[in-house]
Amino acid sequence: MRGLPLALVGLGVAGSAVAQMETQSGGARWAVSGMFGGASGTANLGSSLDWRTGWSAGADVTRWFSRMLGVRGDATLVRNDLNGSLATIPAGSKFNKFSYLGEVVLRRAGGSDMRLEPFVLGGLGAVSVNRTSSDSTFIRFAGDLGLGVGYRLGLRAEGRDLMYKFDRYGLNKA
């Protein structure tokens, strides 16, 4: 299944801030993070309709099994406006997209002197899409891929591509 990509851009790329707190419980290592940044639809919906750059905010919890491997639960809210219109979608429509994903995170294992930690991630879950001026909401299976870099003090920059099928309002963007 091809999907509608939505790029979620993090710290340093679109000026978002990510705060992260790590704790150890027994032998387990946990990280709790919050983020705010930009969001840009990377695919046009039609010949006269495309996404404008918007914003995103989210939170996640990561369980690190080793220095290199973690599993993340992620919830992100994205707001995008549409540029253009169709008979079924008025000009200037705004959409909220709430994604909830489980992701695997792989990062480069570094020594204790390494300050920057590059990582890749990928996951599966769902996205709920709501046009703000109506009660129309639909939920679709979603996946994401991304990469980023973390800094030892708890900051990170990441970019992700959220992929799902947008098949409402007379569109079937796959």
N, C-alpha and C positions, 0 to 999 in steps of 0.2 A: 504494500500500500504506500503510495506516495502521499506526502502530507503537505499541509500549509506551514511553511517555516515561519517562526517568529523568533527573532534574535533578542535575547535578553542580555544586556550589556552591563558589566559591572565596573567596579572602581578603576579609575585610571583611564578607562576607555570612554566612559560617558559621565564621569564625575560622580559616581555613586559612592556611598560609604558603606562599608561592611564592618560590623563589630562582631568579634568572636570571643567566646569565653570557653576555655578548656578546663575540664575537671577530671580527676581520676577517682574511680570508685573501685576499690579492690585492685585488680589488675587491668580493669577496663579503662579506656581513655575516651572521653566524650567531648564533643565540641558543639556549642549552641551558638548560632549566628543569626544576625538580622542584616538586611540589605535594602538599599534604595538605589535606583539607577534608571537608565534609559531603556526603552523597548522600541524596536523597529521591525515592522513586518517586512520580511525579505522577499515576498512574492506578491505580485499584483493579483487582485481578485477578478479583474476583467479589463477590457480595453479602456473603459472610462472610470475605473474604480481601483484605488489602491490605498494602502495604509499610510497614515502619517506617523511620524515618530511620537512616541508617548512615554509613559513612565512605568516603572515596576517597583514593587516593594514585596518583601518576603521574609521568611524565617525558615531555618532548617536545624536539624539535629543530626550530628554525625557520630557514629560509633566506630572508632578506629580499632581494628583487630591487630594491626601491626603498624610499623612506621610507614608502610607503603599502601595498605589496603584499608578502606573504610566503606561503610554503608550509610547512606544519607536519606533521611526523610525530609522532603522539601514542600513548602506551600508558598505560592507566589501569586500576587494579584497584579495584573497588567491592564493599563488603560490605553487604548488607541482610538483615534478618530479616523474616519474615512475621508478621503479626498475624492470627490466626484459623487455620482449618484446613479441609481438604477430605478426603474419603476417600483421595485419592491423595497428599496432602501433610500430614504431621503438624504439629501446632501448634508454633510456635517454630522452624520450619526456617530455616536460614541459607543464603544464596546468595552465591557469589562470581561477579562478572561482570568479565571481562577484555576491554576493548575496545582495538582497534588501528585507528587511523584516519589518513587523509591529509586535511588541511584547508587551505582557503584562508583567509588572514587579511587583512582590509582595515582599516587604521587611519587615523585623521585625521592628515593631514600638518600638523605644527605647526612653528613657527620654533624656533630654538635656545633660546629662553627658555620654551618650553612644557614644563611639568612633567608634566601628565596627558595621556595619549594614549588616547582612547576607540577601541575596535575592535569589529568583528563578525567572526564566523567561521562556516564551514560545511564539512562534510566527509562522506566516505564511507569505509566499511571493514567491519569485522565485530565481533561480540561473542561471546564464549564464556561460557556460563552453566553453573555447576556448583552442585548442591546438596551442601553440605559433608558431610552424613551418608550420602551414597551415592556410587556411582561414575558417576552419571548426569550427563553433560555434553552440551550441544548448542551448535552454532555457527549464528549467523544473520547475514545481511546487516544492516548498521546504518548510520545516518546521524546527524549531529548538527548543531545550530544553537546559536549562543551569542553573547554579547556581554560586554564587559568594559572595564576601564580599566587602563592600565599607568602606572607611575610611573617617572620617568627613572632612579632609582637601581637599577632591576632588579626591582621588585616589581610584581605585578599582581593584580587581582581579576577573576574571571570566573565566569559562570554558563553552563552548557551543558545542552541537552536531548538525551539519547541516545535514539534511536528504533529499535526493533526489534520483531519479532513473537515473542511468548511463547506457544508452542503445544505445551506438554508438560504432563504430569500431569493430563490431562483438561480442560485449559484451551485456549482458542483466542482469546487476547486480541490483537485486531488493531486 
